[in-house]
Every structure is written in C-alpha cells, then in structure tokens.
Amino acid sequence: MAHYAIGDIQGCFDELTLLLDKINFNHGTDTLWLVGDIVNRGPKSLEVLQFCMEHESSVRMVLGNHDLHLLAVGYGEGTVKRSDTITPILQHPDSKKMLDWLRFQPLLIKGVRHVMVHAGILPQWTIARAELLASETEAELRGKKYKKFFSKMYGNKPAEWRDDLTGYDRLRMILNVFTRMRALTLKNELDYDYKSTLKKMPANLRPWFKAPDRQNLSHTIVFGHWSSLGFMNTDNILSLDTGALWGGELTAINLADHSITQVPSLGGLDWKTALK
C-alpha cells in the first residue's frame, strides 16, 4: 500500500497516465491525492475529470481555482475564456452529473501528518481553524444557493482576513486563500498579482509559508497552484506544481518517505504565459 500526491494536472491526462505507470500505481491498494486544478488549459480536461470520478475509491482531490471556474461557467455564472479547454466537459451528455460531482469535492483534506489544499493556508490559521473554514465554505458549495455562491465568487476583495467577516465577503476570502494565494504582504494581505519566482519577489512581499509565527506547523501542507515555485520540500510544505502544463514536469510524491517521481511534459504551453 502506497500513498501518493500529484501536482496540478490541468488536463494533462497523458502525462498523468505515464506518471501512474511509472510509480506502478495500484487502484486496489494505493491511494492518490490530487492538489486541485485537475482541469483547464491542457488538452484533456474531460478525460482527467472522468478518471477522478471513475476511481473515487482510490483517488481524492481538492478543488482548485480552475475547477471552481469550470463550475461557475457550467452553472451559468462565469464566462469561458479564450485559453479555457473546458468546453468538452460543458458539452458532454453527462455534463450535469460531472459538475455536481465536482461541486461536492472538498477544499481541504487532512491526513495523519499531511494536509492538502490547492494554494495554501493563511499563517495565522491553525489546521483545526482551516478545517472549520473549509467546511463552512463547502457547505455553501453543496447547498441550495450554490448558483448565487458562484455569482459572488469572483473578486480580489477583501484581501485581509478578519474573524468578523460575514456573508459573501467572508466566503470569497476563504475560497481565495485556499485556491488562489501565493504571496502575502508583510501584513498578511493577499497579493493577487505576483506569480513569479521567489528570487524575483519584491521585499514588500513574502510567500505565505515564509510568514513568521505560522500556526499550522503541526502538519506538512501539500499544495500546488504556484507553477513558477516548482517542487519544494521545506518549512513544513510540499509544493507540487512543477509546470506540466507549461513544458515542465508532472510530479508525484510518496507521502511516506517524500521521494518524488516525475515525467516530462509532452508538449506544454509557453512558460512565459504562465506568469501572465
């Protein structure tokens, strides 16, 4: 029995197949965590989503920003962008079934030593607090007013967490932390514009996992989302988005010993596009 986690797939189904073959993944005994953004931009988003649904007994995922974008578009509250590759899902005869399945996926999964989210956890949140906030937002995604939720989902405000936030400002902030966060200001405000490398980060910003007095060091946080960050195993984090979509690699990590296995991209997009 082995337990693996794999970084952002974003429709790169052929790379996923090769990677699972390379680690000799067995759906009968092994388990797999996917860090979100299973769909969009890559060529086979439909196939990746179907794979996750078919193997839900051995494969678990958290929602990423691209998965949420698919849901918003699918429920009539978002607009297809030129770079999107979600149309085959939207036009599929089982589209409603697939969207409803995806909508019920979590924002956070906790194991004994690891916690998985798509983008990160605010430094001032404990793991227990993050679990509660994820559950709060998941309830809205799964509730009767989910379409209204998606109509209010997009936006960069508020940028700073406060415990007294209410309504859709609160839900949007929670969702943005879990699915969009990369850099923070020195006041722990989300900076939504910075997407480049750590070396190029200006002095007024820092990666969320480098903030002082982090309250979530009880577990190793497994995440993706930040493709220019690449693989990192430090500071109680495992960063797994290694840019398979952009010509990099798709990465799997064995959560027992943190050994990694990678396969190269089979024809990724221009890397510079990833930073736009």
N, C-alpha and C positions, 0 to 999 in steps of 0.2 A: 504494500500500500504506500503510495506517494501522494504528496500534496504540493501542487504547483500553483504559481500565479503567473499570468501573462499580461504584458503591457497592451497599450491601445492597439486594437486591430484595425478599426476604421475601414471595414470592408475588404481587408487584405486576406481573403479566405484561403487562397492558395498557399500563402506563407504560413497561415495557421495550420493547415493540413501537414505541411512539411515539418513544422516545429513539433507537432504532436507525434509524428512518426519518429522524429529524431530522439525524443525523450521516451519513446515506447509507451505512450500513454495508454492506459487500460481503463475503459469506462466502467468496467465491472468492479475494479478495486481502487483506482486512483480518483482523486478529486482535483478540480481545477477552479481557481478564482480568476475572473476577468475584471480588470480595473475600470471598465466602462469605455465609452466611445467604441462600441463594437461596430457601429455603422458610420457611413458617410465619408465622402471624398474618395474612398477606394472603390475598386470596380465591382465587388461582390458583397455589397451590404446585405442583400436579401439572403444569400447563402449563409452568412455568418449568423444572422438572426434565426434562421431555420435550424442551424446547428445547435444554438443555445437552447431553443425550445425542445428539440428532439432529445437532447441529453441533459435535461434539467435535473436528473437524479445525480449526476456527477459533476455538472458544471454550474457554478454560481457566478453571478455578475452584480456589479453596482452600476447605477445609472451615471452616465457622463453627460456633458453639455450637448454633444451631438445626438445622443439618444433622446434627450429631452426635446431637442429641436425637431427631430422626427415626430415625436408625439404631438408637439404643438401644431405642426403642419398637418399631420394626419387628422387632428380633431378640429381643423379649420381655424386655428388661432395663430398660425405662423405662415410665412411665405417661403417658398422654395427659392434658394439662392442659386446663382449660376454654377457654383462649384459643388453643389449637392449631388449625391448619387443615390437618393432615397426613393426616386420615382418608381423603380421596380417593386418596392415594398408597397407603396401607396396604390399601385395599380393591380396588385396581386388579388386574386379572388378571396384569399384568406386575410386580407389586409386588416380588417376589424379585429379578428382573432389575434393577430400578431401584435397590433397596437395595444390591445387590452392586456395581453400577456406582459408586454414590456412595461406598461404603466404600473404593474404590480411588483416590479423589481425594486430592491432596496437601494438606499443611498449609502448605507454603511453595513459592513459585515464584520463581526468580531469573532476571532478565534481565541485560543488559549494564550498565545503570545503575539499574535498579529491582528491588526485591524485594517480593513481595506476600505478606501474611499477613492473617488476618482481624482480629486485635485489636492486635498489636504484637510487639515483640522486646525482651526484657529489656536494659537499658542495658549490662550487663556482658558480654553475649554479642556476639561478632563475628558477621558474616554467615556465615562458614565454620562457626563453632560452632553457630549456629542451624540451618544446613542439616543438620548431623550429627544434632542432636537431633530435628529434624523427621523425618528418615529413620528414626531409631530408633523413634519412635512410630508412624510409618506402617507399619513392619514388623509391629507388633503388630496394628494395624487390619486388615491384609491377611493375617495369619497364621491358623493353625488354631484359636487360642484367642481369636478376636475376640469371642465372646459373653462370655467371662469378663472381657475388657477392658471391655466396656460395662457389666457389672455392677459394676465398680470405678471407673468414670469419674466419677461424680457426687461432689462434695465440695469443700470450700474448704481442705483441709489436704493438704500443707504450704503455707504462704503465702510462704515464703522459699526461694530456690534455694540448694542446696548441691551441689557436684560429686559428693559421696559418697552422694547419694540413690540408692536402689535400688528395684527392684520396682515395684509399682503406685503408690507414693507419688511416685516419680520420673516415671513416665509421666503421672500425673494433673497434676503440676506443669507439665510441659512443655505438655500439652494446654491447661491453664488459661491459661498465658502466651500461647500463640498464638491462643486463641479467646475468652478472657474478660477479659483485662487492660484496665484503664483507668487507674486511679490507683494510685500506689505510696506507701508510707510513705517517710520520709526514710532508712530502712534498706533500701529497695528490696523491701519486702514487698508482696505484692498486697493491695489493699483491694477486696473484692468488693462492697461496699455502695454506693460512690459512683458515681452515674450522671449527675449534673447537669453544669452548665456550668463552664468554667474560672474564671469570675468568682466563682462561689459556692464554689469549692473551699477547704476549711479549710487553715490554714497548716501543719498536720502531714501534708498530702498534696501530691503533685505529679503531673502527668501523666507517664506513663512516658517520653515523648520529651523532657521537660524535665530529666531527671536529669543531674547532672554526669558528666563523663568517659564519655560514651557511646562504646561500642566498635564501633558499627555505622554509622558515618557514611560508609562507602565507597560506599553505595548509598542511594537515596531509597526509603524504606519506604512502600509503598502499603497502606492498610488501611481498614477500616470500623468496624462494631461500636458506635461511640460516637455515637449519633444526636444527642445534645444538643451535641456538639462542633461538628458541621457541617463544611463544607468548610474545610480548612486546607492551605496550601502554605507551609511554613516548617520550619526545623530538620531539613531532610532527611527530611520526611514529607509524604505526601499523604493527608489524611483525607477519605474519600469518602462516608460515611454521612450523607446530608442529610435523613433522615427521610421518605422517600417513604411509608412505612407510616403515619406519624403526621400526614399532611397537609402535609408539606414538599415536597421535590423528589427526583427521581431524577437522579443526576449522572453524566456521562461525562467523562473527561479524556483528551485526546490526549497520550500519553506522550512524543511527540516535542517538543512545544512547551509542554505543560502548559496549553493552552487548554481551557476547560470548556464543556459544553453541558448544559442542564438541561430537564426537563419537570416540570410541577407534578403533585402527587398528584391522582388522580381521585376521591378520597373516603377519605382516611386516617382512622385511629382518633384518638381524643382524645390530644393531645400529652402531657397530664399522665400518661396511662397509661404512656408510655414511660419515665418516671422512677421507676416503682414497681418 
